[in-house]
Amino acid sequence: MPDVIRRRPYCSQPPRRLPVLPPDMPMARQHAIVVGRAKWVNGTPLRYAFLADTRDHAQEEVVREAFDEWKDLGIGLDFWEVQDPGEAQVRIGFRPGRSWSCVGRELLAVPADRPTMNFGWDLRTEYGRTTALHEIGHTLGLPHEHQNPDAGLIWDEPAVHRFLAGPPNFWEPADVRRNVLSPLEPAEAEGGRWDPDSIMGFEFPPGLVIAPEEYRAGIEPPGTISKVDAERILFWYPPCLQEWLPRLEEFESRPLSLAPGEQYDAELLPEQSRTYRIGMFGAADVVLVLFEDVDGELRRIGADDDSGEDRNAVIEAELRAGCRYVVRARMYHAWQNGTTAVMYW
């Protein structure tokens, strides 16, 4: 076993809270909700900041370059570095030990004084750049690819536990099971194929995989964003956001015909300053997000997610006359025939 592989540290994800869905819910609806729940609505500006108590300027530059590499795919998200962590959704630390990141929108549940991403080893190496790309992939909503159930990997579990219990990871059995041995639930899997080249997969030495035969000699992803990674992320965050958005008028019910993963975007220009409600109608699972345009930069002011529930998403917010707002509605799944609609009043 090559020494460089034996010493490689791995991303150690904290436990995730998956939605509790009724067991009799159709699998297509479960899959749409579980896969889509961590994804941002397209056009979200993600602000990131480095935490003051662990700042490391040399490593920060690696992280900035990794954000740029994801952005250079042409995705419809923007990344903004800010100095105040209180202004950031993504709060990055460099505390020695483990590297990890919250998955997508799950980071919104983290208290504002806590990190949502940490780098536990030096990023100023080739593998460090891979680590930065990997953790940002989690922030974009991607899970570990080697846990894709479509991989069909059969592990030598005692060997995996021994391998990861030693340096440099020193994982407990629960860490090993959560980050390697336990496959994603079928509803969690991103697509119908496993990508062994994914930036979201780990490199494994020989002796850990029993089958398929071709991986008994090890799994060696190149450590870069793969073609499949790019395809998946561009599905969720396509580059063709409209520069001009249709205006949604007050009390206008705008019918929508959205396929799973598709999104509707509109601007609101209220004529009065008062409390408004922005809501969805119809038998569908939708995440609804409201932004305010502040000097050309969109700032999230409200959101509601009705997925898996027998209700429709609605946001109540104080809107001001003369200001511009943007509403974005992303479809998970339409669970009855018929048209959905959005309205504000």
C-alpha positions in Angstrom: 0.0 0.0 0.0 1.7 3.3 -1.1 2.6 5.4 1.9 1.2 8.6 0.3 -2.3 7.0 0.2 -2.0 5.5 3.7 -1.5 9.0 5.1 -4.4 10.7 3.2 -7.0 12.4 5.4 -10.7 12.2 4.4 -13.6 14.5 4.8 -15.6 13.6 7.9 -19.2 14.8 7.5 -21.2 15.5 10.6 -24.6 13.6 11.0 -27.3 14.9 8.7 -31.0 15.3 9.4 -33.0 13.8 6.6 -36.7 14.7 6.3 -39.1 12.2 7.8 -41.5 11.3 5.1 -44.6 9.1 5.2 -43.6 5.5 4.3 -46.4 5.2 1.8 -45.2 8.3 -0.1 -44.5 7.4 -3.8 -40.7 6.9 -4.4 -40.7 9.5 -7.2 -41.9 12.1 -4.8 -39.6 11.0 -2.0 -36.6 11.1 -4.4 -37.5 14.6 -5.6 -37.8 16.0 -2.1 -34.7 14.3 -0.6 -32.4 15.1 -3.5 -33.7 18.6 -3.9 -34.0 19.7 -0.3 -30.4 20.7 0.1 -30.1 22.5 -3.2 -30.2 26.3 -3.3 -32.7 28.1 -5.6 -30.7 29.1 -8.7 -29.6 32.7 -8.6 -28.8 32.6 -4.9 -25.8 34.8 -4.0 -23.8 32.8 -1.5 -21.7 34.9 0.8 -18.7 33.4 2.5 -16.4 34.6 5.3 -13.4 33.3 7.1 -13.7 33.1 10.9 -11.4 35.5 12.7 -10.1 33.0 15.3 -8.6 30.6 12.8 -7.7 32.8 9.8 -4.9 31.6 7.6 -4.3 33.9 4.6 -2.3 31.5 2.5 -4.9 28.8 2.8 -7.7 31.2 2.2 -6.4 31.9 -1.3 -6.8 28.2 -2.1 -10.4 28.3 -1.0 -11.1 31.4 -3.1 -9.6 29.7 -6.2 -11.8 26.6 -5.5 -14.9 28.8 -5.4 -13.8 30.3 -8.7 -13.3 26.9 -10.2 -16.9 25.9 -9.4 -18.2 29.3 -10.7 -16.2 28.9 -13.9 -18.4 26.0 -14.9 -21.0 28.7 -15.7 -23.3 27.9 -12.8 -26.1 30.3 -11.9 -24.9 30.9 -8.3 -22.7 33.8 -7.3 -20.1 33.6 -4.5 -19.3 36.8 -2.6 -16.6 37.1 0.0 -17.5 39.3 3.0 -15.5 40.2 6.0 -18.3 39.9 8.6 -19.2 36.3 9.3 -22.6 37.5 10.5 -23.3 38.6 6.9 -22.3 35.2 5.5 -24.2 31.9 5.0 -21.0 30.0 4.6 -18.6 30.5 7.5 -15.2 28.9 7.1 -12.7 27.8 9.7 -9.2 26.4 9.7 -9.3 24.5 13.0 -6.8 21.6 12.9 -8.3 18.1 12.9 -11.1 17.3 10.5 -12.3 18.8 7.3 -16.1 18.9 6.7 -18.9 21.0 5.3 -22.7 21.2 5.8 -24.6 20.0 2.8 -26.3 22.8 0.9 -29.2 24.6 2.5 -28.8 22.5 5.7 -26.2 25.1 6.7 -29.0 27.7 7.2 -29.9 25.8 10.5 -26.4 26.4 11.9 -26.2 29.3 14.5 -24.7 32.4 13.0 -21.7 32.3 15.4 -20.7 28.7 14.3 -18.8 27.5 11.2 -20.5 25.7 8.4 -17.2 24.5 6.8 -13.8 23.6 8.3 -10.5 22.7 6.9 -8.4 20.6 9.3 -5.2 20.2 7.3 -3.0 22.3 5.1 -4.5 23.2 1.8 -1.3 24.3 0.2 -0.8 21.0 -1.6 -2.4 19.3 -4.6 -4.6 17.3 -2.3 -5.4 20.5 -0.4 -7.0 22.0 -3.5 -9.0 18.7 -3.9 -10.2 19.1 -0.4 -11.3 22.7 -1.0 -13.2 21.7 -4.1 -14.8 18.7 -2.3 -16.1 20.7 0.7 -17.5 23.4 -1.6 -19.2 20.6 -3.5 -21.0 19.8 -0.2 -22.0 23.4 0.2 -23.5 23.3 -3.2 -25.6 20.3 -2.1 -23.6 17.3 -3.3 -23.3 14.2 -1.0 -20.4 11.7 -1.0 -20.3 9.9 -4.3 -18.6 6.7 -3.1 -21.8 6.2 -1.0 -24.0 6.2 -4.1 -26.0 3.0 -3.9 -25.6 2.6 -7.7 -21.9 2.0 -7.2 -22.6 -1.6 -5.9 -19.5 -1.5 -3.8 -19.0 -4.4 -1.4 -16.5 -3.5 1.3 -14.2 -5.6 3.4 -15.7 -3.9 6.4 -13.1 -5.0 9.0 -10.3 -3.8 6.7 -12.0 -0.5 6.2 -12.5 0.0 10.0 -8.8 -0.8 10.6 -7.6 1.5 7.8 -9.6 4.5 9.0 -9.1 3.9 12.7 -5.4 4.7 12.2 -3.5 7.8 11.3 -4.2 10.4 10.0 -8.0 10.0 10.4 -8.4 8.2 13.7 -12.1 7.6 13.0 -14.5 5.9 15.4 -16.7 3.1 14.0 -19.6 5.5 13.7 -17.5 7.9 11.5 -16.5 5.0 9.2 -20.1 3.9 8.8 -21.5 7.4 8.3 -18.8 8.5 5.8 -18.0 5.3 3.9 -19.8 2.1 4.6 -23.4 3.2 4.7 -24.8 3.8 1.2 -27.1 6.7 0.6 -30.8 5.9 0.8 -32.1 5.3 -2.7 -34.0 8.6 -2.5 -30.8 10.5 -1.7 -28.8 9.3 -4.8 -28.2 12.1 -7.3 -28.5 10.1 -10.5 -28.7 6.6 -12.0 -25.0 6.1 -12.3 -21.9 6.1 -10.1 -19.1 8.4 -11.0 -15.7 7.0 -9.7 -14.0 10.1 -11.0 -16.2 12.5 -8.9 -14.6 15.2 -6.7 -17.1 14.0 -4.1 -15.6 10.5 -3.9 -12.6 9.3 -1.8 -9.4 7.7 -3.0 -9.1 4.1 -1.5 -6.1 1.9 -1.6 -6.1 -1.8 -2.5 -7.6 -4.3 -0.1 -10.7 -2.4 1.0 -13.2 -3.2 -1.8 -14.2 -6.8 -2.4 -16.4 -6.2 -5.5 -16.7 -5.2 -8.2 -13.5 -6.8 -9.3 -12.2 -3.8 -11.1 -12.0 -1.8 -7.8 -10.3 -4.4 -5.7 -7.0 -2.8 -6.7 -8.3 0.6 -5.3 -10.3 3.6 -6.4 -8.3 6.6 -7.6 -10.3 9.6 -8.6 -8.2 12.4 -10.2 -9.1 14.9 -7.5 -10.8 17.4 -9.9 -14.3 18.3 -10.9 -15.4 15.5 -13.2 -17.6 15.7 -16.2 -20.5 14.1 -14.3 -20.0 16.5 -11.4 -20.3 19.4 -13.8 -23.4 17.9 -15.4 -25.1 17.4 -12.1 -24.3 20.8 -10.7 -25.4 22.5 -14.0 -28.7 20.7 -13.8 -29.4 22.4 -10.5 -27.7 25.7 -11.3 -27.9 26.3 -15.0 -26.2 29.5 -16.4 -29.1 30.8 -18.4 -30.8 32.9 -15.7 -32.9 35.7 -17.3 -31.4 39.1 -17.1 -34.9 40.5 -17.5 -37.4 39.0 -15.1 -41.2 39.1 -15.7 -43.1 41.3 -13.2 -45.6 39.6 -11.0 -48.4 42.1 -10.3 -50.2 42.3 -7.0 -53.2 39.9 -6.8 -52.2 38.3 -10.1 -52.3 34.5 -10.1 -49.5 33.4 -12.4 -50.0 29.8 -13.6 -46.8 27.7 -13.7 -45.9 24.5 -15.5 -42.6 23.3 -13.9 -40.9 20.0 -14.2 -39.0 18.6 -11.2 -35.9 20.8 -10.6 -37.2 23.7 -12.7 -37.6 27.2 -11.3 -39.8 30.2 -11.8 -38.4 33.7 -11.2 -40.2 37.1 -11.2 -39.7 40.6 -9.8 -42.1 42.3 -7.4 -42.4 46.2 -7.4 -44.9 46.9 -4.7 -46.8 50.2 -4.9 -47.4 50.5 -1.1 -45.3 49.8 1.9 -47.1 47.2 4.0 -47.1 43.5 4.9 -47.6 41.2 1.9 -47.9 37.5 1.5 -46.3 35.6 -1.4 -47.7 32.1 -1.9 -48.0 29.0 -4.0 -51.2 27.2 -5.0 -51.7 23.7 -6.3 -50.7 20.1 -5.4 -47.0 20.4 -5.5 -43.9 20.4 -3.4 -42.1 23.7 -3.8 -39.4 25.8 -2.1 -40.2 29.5 -2.3 -37.5 32.2 -1.6 -37.8 36.0 -1.5 -34.9 38.4 -2.1 -34.6 42.1 -1.8 -32.5 44.0 -4.4 -30.1 46.1 -2.4 -28.0 48.3 -4.7 -28.0 45.5 -7.4 -27.2 42.7 -4.9 -30.0 40.2 -3.9 -30.4 39.6 -0.2 -32.5 36.8 1.1 -35.3 38.0 3.3 -37.6 35.0 3.6 -38.3 31.5 2.5 -40.7 28.6 2.9 -40.5 24.9 1.9 -43.7 22.9 1.8 -42.1 19.6 0.6 -43.8 16.5 2.0 -46.5 18.5 3.6 -50.2 18.9 2.8 -50.0 22.7 2.4 -48.6 25.4 0.1 -45.5 27.5 0.7 -46.2 31.1 1.8 -43.9 34.0 2.9 -45.1 36.9 4.9 -42.9 40.0 4.7 -42.8 43.8 5.0 -42.2 45.1 1.5 -41.5 48.8 0.8 -42.8 50.9 -2.1 -40.1 51.9 -4.5 -38.0 48.8 -3.8 -37.4 45.8 -6.0 -37.9 42.2 -4.8 -37.3 38.9 -6.6 -39.2 35.7 -5.9 -37.9 32.3 -6.9 -39.9 29.1 -6.8 -38.3 25.7 -7.4 -40.4 22.7 -8.1 -39.6 19.4 -6.3 -42.5 17.4 -7.4 -46.2 17.9 -8.6 -48.0 15.1 -6.8 -51.4 15.6 -8.5 -52.3 16.5 -12.1 -53.1 20.2 -12.6 -51.4 23.6 -12.8 -49.6 25.2 -9.9 -49.6 29.0 -9.5 -47.9 31.8 -7.6 -49.4 35.0 -6.3 -48.7 37.9 -4.0 -51.3 40.0 -2.2 
